[in-house]
């Protein structure tokens, strides 16, 4: 079900300063998405690629309420993975599957209390 580590998303209060630092150590900007919260505040996520082709990404985020590191795991179908995993009563669902610009996301807390963001179609 889990296919690969998609990315690690880290929070920053100074997006441009962080972007400058990470590109100075060899990462390259791959994509950028701006999203708006219900209260009208816009926040940004930027995907950074490592030099090795098969590497996962490092993602920068300045979301005002999510100020912790997120581990994102790629699954082929988020809704299907959710339907399978919800049978395990030890998994706590923080967010059930919802649509994004590129597919779907769900957020789960594993039995060991680690939180994972599932991403895919």
C-alpha positions as CSV (number, residue, x, y, z in Angstrom):
1,X,0.0,0.0,0.0
2,X,2.7,2.5,1.0
3,X,4.8,3.0,-2.2
4,X,7.4,5.6,-1.4
5,X,8.4,8.6,0.7
6,X,6.9,11.4,-1.3
7,X,8.4,14.3,0.6
8,X,9.1,15.8,3.9
9,X,7.3,19.1,4.4
10,X,8.9,21.6,6.7
11,X,7.5,24.8,8.1
12,X,9.1,28.2,7.7
13,X,8.1,31.7,8.8
14,X,10.5,33.2,6.2
15,X,9.7,31.4,2.9
16,X,12.0,33.4,0.6
17,X,15.0,33.2,3.1
18,X,14.4,29.4,3.4
19,X,14.1,29.0,-0.4
20,X,17.4,30.9,-0.9
21,X,19.2,28.7,1.7
22,X,18.0,25.4,0.3
23,X,18.7,26.3,-3.3
24,X,22.2,27.4,-2.2
25,X,22.9,23.9,-1.0
26,X,21.9,22.2,-4.2
27,X,18.1,21.8,-4.3
28,X,16.1,23.3,-7.1
29,X,12.6,24.7,-7.1
30,X,10.3,22.2,-8.8
31,X,6.8,23.6,-8.2
32,X,4.9,26.3,-6.2
33,X,1.3,26.4,-5.1
34,X,-0.5,29.2,-3.3
35,X,-3.6,28.4,-1.4
36,X,-6.1,30.5,0.4
37,X,-7.6,29.7,3.8
38,X,-11.2,30.3,4.7
39,X,-10.2,33.5,6.5
40,X,-8.6,34.9,3.3
41,X,-5.0,34.4,4.3
42,X,-2.9,33.0,1.5
43,X,-0.1,30.5,2.2
44,X,2.4,28.8,0.0
45,X,4.0,25.4,-0.5
46,X,7.2,25.0,-2.6
47,X,8.5,21.7,-3.8
48,X,12.3,21.3,-4.0
49,X,14.1,18.6,-5.9
50,X,17.4,17.0,-4.9
51,X,20.0,16.4,-7.6
52,X,19.4,12.6,-7.7
53,X,16.5,11.8,-9.9
54,X,14.9,9.1,-7.7
55,X,15.0,11.2,-4.5
56,X,12.0,12.4,-2.6
57,X,11.3,16.1,-2.3
58,X,11.8,18.6,0.4
59,X,8.7,20.9,0.6
60,X,8.6,24.3,2.3
61,X,5.3,25.6,3.7
62,X,4.4,28.8,5.5
63,X,0.9,27.6,6.6
64,X,0.1,29.8,9.6
65,X,-1.4,26.9,11.6
66,X,0.7,23.9,10.5
67,X,4.1,24.7,12.0
68,X,5.5,21.2,12.3
69,X,7.2,18.7,10.0
70,X,5.0,16.5,7.9
71,X,6.0,13.2,6.4
72,X,4.1,12.5,3.2
73,X,3.8,8.9,1.9
74,X,2.7,8.2,-1.7
75,X,-0.1,5.7,-2.2
76,X,-1.6,5.0,-5.6
77,X,-5.2,5.7,-4.5
78,X,-5.8,7.6,-1.3
79,X,-9.4,6.7,-1.0
80,X,-8.7,3.0,-1.5
81,X,-5.9,3.1,1.1
82,X,-8.2,4.9,3.5
83,X,-10.9,2.3,3.1
84,X,-8.4,-0.5,3.7
85,X,-6.6,1.2,6.6
86,X,-9.8,2.3,8.5
87,X,-10.4,-1.3,9.3
88,X,-7.5,-1.1,11.7
89,X,-9.0,0.4,14.8
90,X,-5.6,1.5,16.1
91,X,-5.2,4.1,13.3
92,X,-6.7,7.5,14.2
93,X,-7.8,9.6,11.2
94,X,-7.0,13.3,11.5
95,X,-8.4,14.1,8.1
96,X,-10.3,11.7,5.9
97,X,-9.6,11.9,2.1
98,X,-10.1,15.2,0.4
99,X,-9.3,16.5,-3.0
100,X,-6.4,18.8,-3.9
101,X,-5.0,20.3,-7.1
102,X,-3.2,17.0,-7.9
103,X,-5.3,14.2,-6.4
104,X,-6.3,13.4,-2.8
105,X,-4.8,13.6,0.7
106,X,-5.7,11.9,4.0
107,X,-3.9,12.4,7.3
108,X,-3.5,9.5,9.8
109,X,-1.9,8.9,13.1
110,X,-0.3,5.4,13.3
111,X,-0.6,3.3,16.4
112,X,2.9,4.5,17.5
113,X,1.5,8.1,17.4
114,X,3.5,9.2,14.3
115,X,1.5,11.2,11.8
116,X,1.6,10.5,8.1
117,X,0.0,12.4,5.2
118,X,-1.1,10.0,2.5
119,X,-0.9,11.5,-1.0
120,X,-2.0,10.1,-4.4
121,X,-4.9,10.0,-6.8
